Amino acid sequence: IRDRAIPNLVDGLKPVQRRIMWSLHQKDDGKFIKVANIVGHSMQYHPHGDASIGDALVVLTNKRYLIEGQGNFGNVFTGDPAAASRYIECRLTEMSRTQMFNNELTEFVPSYDGRNKEPVCLPCKLPLLLMLGAEGIAVGLSAKILPHNFCELLEAQIAILRKQSFEVLPDFPAGGLMDASGYDDGKGSIKIRARIEIKDQSTLHITDIPPATTTESLISSIEDATRKGKLKVRSINDFTAEKVEIEIKSPPGVNAEKLVPALYAFTGCETSISSRLIVIRDNRPVEMTVSEVLNFNTEQLVDLLRRELEIKEQKLLEDLFFKTLVRIFIENRIYKKIETSKTNEAIYKAIYKGFEPYREEYYRDINDEDIEMLL
């Protein structure tokens, strides 16, 4: 269960996604990299086929938060597949580059063959689990996590830090109209409708479609309902490119407005999606609410920022310590004391003794490595 399709609470990623992100981080030089190269590098960590890695990379790229793509990555509206991995390129977005990686805060384990090390989880500062959403079937259980609006999640985290109440609802890249009355903090279900605009008396335009639906499957459901006599349609044209645009013409004598209720009732223009927020927490699958996940993400963010500052403080203290030692060593001509020393032990002893009067000027005791640096 843990190694398959259920995302981890800490960084919101499934194992294959984490390995793709880690491979991109290792190869990252700011330039676009062939997807085939990243797939090959990921196979050092992921003991499954290259097709599954390539498909997961395309899905992550189309979500647009973490990976920037160049080339044909398919069309999420029409369902057209991406080009072969040797033709397309990708790189980390600036957000994932700065908010998801810190090698000093990352715990590593050996990869499946013991030749490399891979992260257990990435030190992610973003509420990635709810940003991306996830769908996965593991052994004996399944997860269905709906995506949420990035800005609304950040506003909710600010509310948590201010100890205020908040509410977040799902939000889908394809748009649509949502009825969330049956949704309870990550449990229950929602209804999604396509956005249908009345162009004139005989023409309808569909400009948003429900999630997990493509223009092809939507048109197919309308044609199927027409064959069964549920509604009357004269023609359907699909002009979808960057945005969804499906044109539906009504037959003569039928007002296009009267088609709208039938489209929602008998076609894929309305769907119901159930939510089941199951994640891996402390190596075990657990069911949580959106509020619990956001509270955890916020605590984790504060902890990561604190640990980053502690590491930065320690580095600055060490830097100040070495510069102070060098200053004392030269200003007080401690190096003169070693000119009469005959052995290595005598040199070290003379330097230790030379620094004793200035102990209050530096924050920790001197050791042999510090003296080696000075010499």
C-alpha positions in Angstrom: 0.0 0.0 0.0 2.7 2.4 1.0 4.8 2.0 -2.1 2.0 2.4 -4.7 -0.7 4.8 -5.4 -1.5 6.5 -2.1 0.2 9.9 -1.6 2.2 10.8 1.5 0.9 13.4 3.9 4.3 15.0 4.3 4.9 16.1 0.7 1.7 15.1 -1.0 3.4 12.9 -3.6 3.2 9.3 -4.6 6.5 7.4 -4.8 6.8 7.7 -8.6 6.1 11.4 -8.5 8.7 11.9 -5.7 11.3 10.0 -7.7 10.6 12.1 -10.8 10.9 15.4 -8.8 14.2 14.1 -7.2 15.6 13.2 -10.6 14.7 16.6 -12.0 16.3 18.3 -9.0 19.5 16.3 -9.5 19.6 17.2 -13.2 18.4 20.8 -12.8 20.6 23.5 -14.5 17.7 25.8 -15.4 17.5 24.5 -19.0 14.9 22.2 -20.5 15.8 18.4 -20.3 14.5 15.7 -22.6 11.8 13.8 -20.8 13.4 10.5 -21.9 16.5 11.4 -20.0 14.5 12.1 -16.8 12.6 8.9 -17.2 15.9 7.0 -17.5 17.3 8.7 -14.5 14.2 8.0 -12.5 14.5 4.3 -13.2 17.6 4.3 -10.9 15.1 4.8 -8.1 11.8 3.4 -9.4 11.8 -0.3 -10.0 8.9 -0.3 -12.6 8.6 0.3 -16.3 9.6 3.5 -18.2 6.0 3.9 -19.5 4.6 4.4 -16.0 7.2 7.0 -15.2 6.6 8.9 -18.5 2.8 8.9 -17.9 3.2 10.2 -14.3 5.6 12.9 -15.5 3.1 14.1 -18.2 0.3 14.2 -15.6 2.4 16.3 -13.2 3.4 18.6 -16.0 -0.2 19.2 -17.0 -1.0 20.3 -13.5 1.5 23.1 -14.1 2.6 23.7 -10.5 5.8 21.7 -10.3 7.1 21.0 -13.8 7.2 23.2 -16.9 6.9 21.4 -20.2 8.0 22.3 -23.7 6.5 20.4 -26.6 3.3 18.4 -27.0 2.2 17.2 -23.5 -1.3 16.3 -24.8 -4.5 18.1 -24.1 -6.4 17.6 -20.8 -9.6 18.9 -22.4 -9.7 16.7 -25.5 -7.8 13.7 -24.1 -5.2 13.8 -26.8 -2.0 11.9 -25.6 1.4 13.5 -25.2 4.2 13.0 -27.8 6.8 10.3 -27.2 9.2 11.1 -24.4 12.1 11.6 -26.8 10.4 14.6 -28.4 9.3 16.6 -25.4 11.3 18.5 -22.7 10.7 19.6 -19.1 12.3 21.4 -16.2 11.3 22.4 -12.6 9.2 25.5 -12.1 10.7 28.3 -10.0 8.2 27.5 -7.3 9.1 23.8 -6.9 12.8 24.7 -7.2 12.7 27.0 -4.2 9.9 25.5 -2.1 10.4 21.7 -2.3 14.1 20.9 -1.9 16.6 21.3 0.9 19.2 18.5 1.0 20.2 19.4 4.6 16.6 18.7 5.8 16.0 15.6 3.7 16.1 12.1 5.1 17.6 9.6 2.6 17.3 5.8 2.3 19.1 3.4 -0.2 17.3 2.9 -3.5 16.0 -0.5 -4.4 19.3 -1.8 -5.7 21.4 -0.1 -3.0 23.5 1.9 -5.5 21.9 5.3 -4.9 20.1 7.2 -2.1 16.6 8.6 -2.5 14.5 10.9 -0.2 12.0 9.3 2.1 9.9 12.6 1.7 10.8 16.0 0.3 10.8 18.9 2.7 7.9 20.6 1.0 6.6 24.0 2.2 3.5 23.9 0.0 0.1 22.3 0.8 0.8 20.0 -2.2 -1.6 17.2 -1.4 -4.6 19.5 -1.7 -3.1 21.5 -4.5 -2.6 18.6 -6.9 -5.3 16.2 -5.7 -4.8 12.5 -6.3 -6.5 9.3 -7.3 -5.1 5.9 -6.6 -6.1 2.3 -5.9 -3.9 0.3 -3.6 -4.3 -3.1 -2.0 -7.7 -3.1 -0.4 -8.4 0.6 -0.4 -8.6 3.6 -2.7 -8.0 7.3 -2.4 -9.8 10.1 -4.2 -8.5 13.5 -3.2 -10.0 16.5 -5.0 -7.7 19.4 -6.1 -8.2 22.8 -4.4 -7.4 26.4 -5.3 -3.8 27.3 -4.5 -4.5 30.9 -3.3 -7.5 29.7 -1.2 -5.2 27.1 0.5 -2.6 29.8 1.3 -5.4 32.1 2.8 -6.6 29.1 4.9 -3.0 28.6 6.2 -2.8 32.3 7.2 -6.2 31.8 9.0 -4.8 28.8 10.8 -1.7 30.8 12.0 -4.0 33.6 13.1 -6.3 31.0 14.8 -9.3 32.0 12.7 -11.9 29.8 11.1 -11.7 28.9 7.4 -13.4 26.8 4.7 -11.9 25.5 1.5 -13.8 23.8 -1.4 -12.5 21.9 -4.4 -11.5 23.7 -7.5 -10.8 22.1 -10.9 -8.5 23.2 -13.7 -11.2 22.5 -16.3 -13.7 24.9 -14.6 -17.4 24.1 -14.5 -20.2 24.8 -12.0 -20.1 23.1 -8.7 -22.7 22.1 -6.1 -20.8 21.4 -2.9 -23.8 21.0 -0.5 -22.9 17.3 -0.1 -19.2 18.0 0.6 -18.1 18.0 4.3 -14.5 18.9 4.8 -13.1 16.3 2.4 -15.8 13.7 2.9 -19.0 13.2 0.9 -19.5 14.1 -2.8 -19.9 17.1 -5.1 -21.8 17.7 -8.3 -20.1 19.3 -11.3 -21.8 20.7 -14.3 -20.5 21.9 -17.6 -20.9 25.6 -18.3 -23.4 26.0 -21.1 -23.9 29.4 -22.7 -26.8 30.3 -24.9 -25.4 32.0 -28.0 -28.7 32.5 -29.9 -32.1 30.7 -30.3 -30.5 27.7 -32.1 -26.9 27.6 -30.7 -25.4 26.5 -27.4 -21.7 26.8 -26.5 -20.1 24.6 -23.8 -17.1 26.4 -22.5 -16.2 24.4 -19.3 -16.5 20.6 -18.8 -16.6 18.5 -15.7 -13.3 17.0 -14.4 -12.3 13.5 -15.6 -14.3 14.2 -18.7 -12.9 15.0 -22.2 -14.6 16.8 -25.0 -14.7 13.5 -26.9 -16.4 11.6 -24.1 -18.9 14.5 -23.6 -19.8 14.6 -27.3 -20.1 10.9 -27.3 -22.6 11.0 -24.4 -24.7 13.7 -26.2 -24.8 11.6 -29.4 -25.8 8.6 -27.3 -28.6 10.5 -25.6 -29.8 11.8 -29.1 -29.9 8.2 -30.5 -32.0 7.1 -27.5 -34.4 10.0 -28.1 -33.7 11.8 -24.8 -33.0 15.1 -26.7 -32.9 16.5 -30.2 -29.7 18.0 -31.6 -29.1 19.0 -35.2 -25.2 19.1 -35.1 -22.3 19.1 -32.7 -19.0 20.8 -33.5 -15.8 20.7 -31.4 -13.6 23.8 -31.7 -11.5 23.1 -28.6 -7.9 24.1 -28.6 -6.4 26.0 -25.6 -9.9 26.5 -24.3 -13.0 24.3 -24.4 -15.5 25.2 -27.1 -18.2 22.8 -28.1 -21.0 24.2 -30.4 -24.4 22.5 -30.3 -27.1 23.4 -32.9 -30.7 22.7 -32.1 -33.1 21.4 -34.8 -35.5 23.9 -36.6 -38.4 24.9 -34.3 -36.7 23.9 -31.1 -35.4 26.7 -28.9 -31.8 26.0 -27.8 -32.6 27.1 -24.2 -34.9 24.1 -23.8 -32.0 21.7 -24.6 -30.1 22.8 -21.4 -32.1 20.8 -18.8 -31.9 17.7 -21.0 -28.2 18.0 -21.5 -27.7 18.1 -17.7 -30.1 15.2 -17.1 -29.1 12.7 -19.8 -25.5 13.4 -20.8 -22.0 13.8 -19.3 -22.6 17.5 -18.8 -23.3 16.7 -15.1 -21.3 14.3 -13.0 -21.1 13.5 -9.3 -17.6 13.0 -7.7 -17.1 11.4 -4.3 -14.2 12.4 -2.2 -12.2 10.0 0.0 -9.1 11.6 1.6 -6.8 8.7 2.4 -3.1 9.4 2.8 0.1 7.7 4.2 0.9 9.1 7.6 3.7 7.6 9.7 3.9 4.7 7.2 0.2 3.8 7.6 -2.8 4.6 5.5 -5.3 6.9 7.4 -8.4 8.8 6.4 -8.3 12.5 7.2 -10.3 15.7 6.6 -9.2 18.8 4.6 -8.8 20.8 7.8 -6.6 18.2 9.4 -4.4 18.0 6.4 -4.1 21.9 6.2 -3.3 22.1 9.9 -0.6 19.5 9.5 0.9 21.3 6.4 0.9 24.6 8.3 2.7 23.1 11.3 5.2 21.4 9.0 5.8 24.8 7.2 6.6 26.6 10.5 8.9 23.7 11.5 10.8 23.7 8.2 11.2 27.5 8.3 12.5 27.3 11.9 15.0 24.5 11.0 16.2 26.4 8.0 16.9 29.4 10.2 18.7 27.3 12.8 21.0 25.8 10.0 21.6 29.3 8.6 22.4 30.6 12.1 24.8 27.8 12.8 26.6 28.5 9.5 26.9 32.2 10.3 28.2 31.4 13.8 30.9 29.0 12.3 31.8 31.7 9.8 32.1 34.3 12.5 34.1 31.8 14.7 36.7 31.1 12.0 37.1 34.8 11.1 37.5 35.6 14.8 40.2 32.9 15.2 42.1 34.2 12.2 41.9 37.8 13.5 43.2 36.8 17.0 45.9 34.6 15.5 47.4 37.4 13.4 46.7 40.5 15.5 48.2 39.0 18.6 51.0 37.2 16.7 50.2 33.8 18.2 52.0 32.3 15.3 55.3 33.6 16.7 54.9 31.1 19.6 55.4 28.1 17.3 58.8 29.2 15.9 60.6 27.6 18.9 58.5 24.4 19.0 60.3 21.3 18.0 57.4 18.8 17.6 53.9 18.9 16.2 52.5 18.3 19.7 54.4 21.3 21.0 53.0 23.5 18.1 49.4 22.6 19.0 50.1 23.1 22.7 51.6 26.6 22.1 48.6 27.7 20.0 46.1 26.4 22.6 47.9 28.3 25.2 48.1 31.4 23.0 44.3 31.5 22.6 43.5 31.1 26.3 43.4 34.8 27.2 40.9 35.5 24.4 38.4 32.7 25.1 35.4 35.2 25.6 35.7 36.4 22.0 34.5 33.2 20.3 31.5 31.0 21.0 32.9 27.5 21.3 36.2 25.8 22.3 38.9 25.3 19.7 39.7 21.9 18.5 42.6 20.3 16.5 40.7 20.9 13.2 40.5 24.6 13.8 44.3 24.8 14.5 44.9 22.7 11.3 42.9 25.4 9.4 45.0 28.2 11.0 48.3 26.5 10.3 
